[in-house]
Amino acid sequence: MAQPTYHIACLPGDGIGPEVTRGAVTVLQAAAAAYGFRLEFSEHLVGGAAYDAAGTPFPDETRDACDRADAILFGAVGGPRYEGLPWDLRPEAGLLAIRKRYDLYANLRPILLYPPLKDASPLKNEIIGGGVDFIIVRELVGGIYFGEPRGIETLPDGTRRGVNTEVYTDAEIARIARMGFEIARGRRRRLTSVDKGNVLEAGKLWRTVVDEVAREFPDVEVEHLLADNAAMQILRRPGDFDVMLASNLFGDFLSDEAAMLTGSIGLLPSASLGAARNRFGLPKGFYEPIHGSAPDIAGQDRANPLAAILCGAMLLRHSLGREDAARAVEQAVAAVLEEGLRTADITVPGTAVLGTAAMARAVADRVH
Ligand code: NAD
C-alpha cells in the first residue's frame, strides 16, 4: 500500500525559531520513517524575516502555503529590530493573522513535568512528587481580549475611562468545552472548568454551558473551580488535574503559572486548533513552542529544541491522527532526559551540555 504523504507548512520565523524548527523537522522525519508515512515540508517566511524580505510579516505566498498545508509548524517571531514598527507590520501581526484566518479557537498547552527535571521545578518534591501531567485548554479568539465595546475615552469632565468587555456566546463556550471533553476522553477522563461565575455573568453562562455539554460526555468527571481558587490549586495539588478548561483571560494566566511547574520555557509546546479541517478531516492545527525568539541566544546553537520537537508530537497527534508516532516522539524526549542529556537551560553542574542540533539528533535517534 502507498505510504500516505502529509504536507506541513514550516514557518521558522526569527531568532531561535529556525534552529528549533530544524530540530523538530529532524525528529518528525525520523518518526515518519519509523511509522511508515511521508512528510513533505515547505518552508516559508513569517514575522521579522518576512518583513525584511517582503515588507510584510505574513506574505501572500506564506498564506497560500498555509491554506494548502495539512498542518503548520511555527518557530517564533520578533526581535528588538522590529519593535519600532507600526502594529500591522510587526512580527506578531503575522501570528495573529494566522490565528484569525483559521479561527483557531482552542489553545492546548500540556503541562508535563519530566521526572528527571523535578529539581528544576520551583515546587517542593512533596507537592510534585506524584507527577504533574495535565493540559490546559484555553479559548483563544473570544472573551475580554476581543469583546466590544472597548477603548479609552475621555468624559466631558476630563475623566479618562478604559473599557473592555468579557463576552461569550453559548456557542463559543460549547465548542471549546466540547474540545476539552474530547481531549479528556483520550486521557484520564477528568475535566476541571474554570470560571468566575460568582461575580461575572459571562462566567455564570460558562458554567451552565459546560454542564450542558457535559451531558454528552457522561464518562468524563467534571469539576468547576473559581479562577482564583484554580490559581491556588495548581500550586497545591497539580497532580490532580487532567484537562483544565478556561476562557481566554483565565487560560492566559493559568497557563503561564502552570508552565513554571515544569522547569524551562524551552520544554513547552502548544497547539492551536479550530474549525478548519485538513485533507484528512482532522484539525488544520498550528503548532508553536510557547517561548519567543530568544534574541539573546539566537544563532549560537544553544536553544533547547524540545519544545519545538514536542510541538511536532502534538502535530502528529491532532492534525495527522498519528498517535503511535506522537507517543514515540514523546517517549524519545523522555528517554534523552532520563539518560541525563541536557541543553544549557536545563543543565546542572557536572552534566555535559548538548547544542540544539545535537539534542534534536539525540531525540531522533531514539524514536522507534
Ligand atoms: P523569550 O521566550 O524569547 O525568552 C525569554 C528567556 O528564555 C530568554 O532568556 C531566552 O534565552 C530563554 N529561552 C527562550 N526559549 C528558549 C529555548 N528554547 N531554549 C533556551 N532558552 C530559551 O521571551 P522574550 O525575551 O520576552 O522575547 C523575545 C522576543 O520574542 C520578543 O521580540 C517577543 O516579542 C518575542 N516573542 C515571540 C513569541 C512567539 O513567537 N510566539 C512569544 C513570546 C515572545
Residues whose N, C-alpha, C, O or C-beta is under 5 A from the ligand:
A	BS01	NAD	G75 A76 V77 G78 G79 P80 G266 P289 I290 H291 G292 S293 A294 P295 D296 I297 R302 A303 N304 D345
